[in-house]
Amino acid sequence: MQRGVLVTAEPGDTAIDAMSAALSGQQTQMSALAQNSLSKGAILYMDGNYDAAAQQFKRAIALDSSPDNVSKAYDLLATVHISQNNMDPTQYGGYYAMG
């Protein structure tokens, strides 16, 4: 039973290059959307709308799982929980433990 097919390609292959460019562009777009969510969340936080800010920070994590983005988003999310005086780790997945 054949489980998969190994496809090899040379760097100059047009289809491979096009797919690589598309994936790179999609990653860049997701990163930009995540940054937008972080910015929106920060504005909502400053306006005192903590629940909406937390949702934006969680959205940023879902959009871009790069270490830099996730670190920023979890830091901001922890700040929201501190502002809400909500330090029960069962309520926010123990974000503070990421240190």
C-alpha positions as CSV (number, residue, x, y, z in Angstrom):
1,M,0.0,0.0,0.0
2,Q,1.5,3.3,-1.1
3,R,1.2,5.9,1.7
4,G,2.7,9.0,0.0
5,V,4.7,10.2,-2.9
6,L,8.0,11.9,-2.6
7,V,8.2,14.8,-5.1
8,T,11.6,16.3,-5.8
9,A,12.2,19.6,-7.6
10,E,15.0,21.8,-8.6
11,P,15.1,25.4,-7.4
12,G,14.3,26.7,-10.8
13,D,11.0,24.8,-11.1
14,T,8.2,27.3,-11.8
15,A,5.5,25.5,-9.9
16,I,7.6,25.1,-6.8
17,D,8.8,28.7,-6.9
18,A,5.2,29.9,-7.3
19,M,4.0,27.7,-4.4
20,S,6.9,28.9,-2.2
21,A,6.1,32.6,-3.1
22,A,2.4,32.1,-2.3
23,L,3.2,30.5,1.0
24,S,5.6,33.2,1.9
25,G,3.1,35.9,1.0
26,Q,0.4,34.2,3.0
27,Q,2.7,34.0,6.1
28,T,3.5,37.7,5.7
29,Q,-0.2,38.5,5.5
30,M,-1.0,36.5,8.6
31,S,1.8,38.2,10.4
32,A,0.4,41.6,9.4
33,L,-3.1,40.6,10.6
34,A,-1.6,39.4,13.9
35,Q,0.2,42.8,14.3
36,N,-3.1,44.5,13.6
37,S,-4.8,42.5,16.3
38,L,-2.1,43.4,18.8
39,S,-2.6,47.1,18.0
40,K,-6.4,46.9,18.2
41,G,-6.0,45.0,21.5
42,A,-3.7,47.6,22.9
43,I,-6.2,50.4,22.0
44,L,-9.1,48.4,23.5
45,Y,-7.0,47.8,26.7
46,M,-6.2,51.5,27.0
47,D,-9.9,52.3,26.7
48,G,-10.6,49.8,29.5
49,N,-12.4,47.3,27.3
50,Y,-10.4,44.4,28.7
51,D,-12.5,41.5,27.4
52,A,-12.4,42.8,23.8
53,A,-8.6,43.4,24.2
54,A,-8.1,39.8,25.4
55,Q,-10.0,38.5,22.4
56,Q,-7.7,40.5,20.0
57,F,-4.6,39.2,21.8
58,K,-5.9,35.6,21.4
59,R,-6.6,36.3,17.8
60,A,-3.1,37.5,17.3
61,I,-1.8,34.2,18.7
62,A,-4.0,32.2,16.4
63,L,-2.9,34.2,13.3
64,D,0.8,34.1,13.9
65,S,2.5,31.4,16.0
66,S,6.0,32.8,15.6
67,P,7.8,33.0,19.0
68,D,8.1,36.8,18.9
69,N,4.4,37.4,18.2
70,V,3.3,34.8,20.7
71,S,5.5,36.2,23.4
72,K,4.1,39.7,22.9
73,A,0.5,38.5,22.8
74,Y,0.8,36.4,25.9
75,D,2.5,39.3,27.8
76,L,-0.3,41.6,26.8
77,L,-2.9,39.0,27.7
78,A,-1.4,38.6,31.1
79,T,-1.5,42.4,31.6
80,V,-5.2,42.2,30.8
81,H,-5.8,39.5,33.4
82,I,-3.7,41.5,36.0
83,S,-5.8,44.6,35.3
84,Q,-8.9,42.5,35.8
85,N,-7.5,41.2,39.1
86,N,-7.9,37.7,37.6
87,M,-4.9,35.7,38.5
88,D,-6.6,32.3,38.6
89,P,-4.5,30.2,36.2
90,T,-7.5,28.0,35.3
91,Q,-9.1,31.0,33.7
92,Y,-6.4,31.9,31.3
93,G,-4.3,28.8,30.8
94,G,-1.4,29.8,33.0
95,Y,0.0,32.4,30.6
96,Y,2.1,33.9,33.4
97,A,4.1,30.6,33.5
98,M,5.6,31.2,30.1
99,G,7.9,33.7,31.8
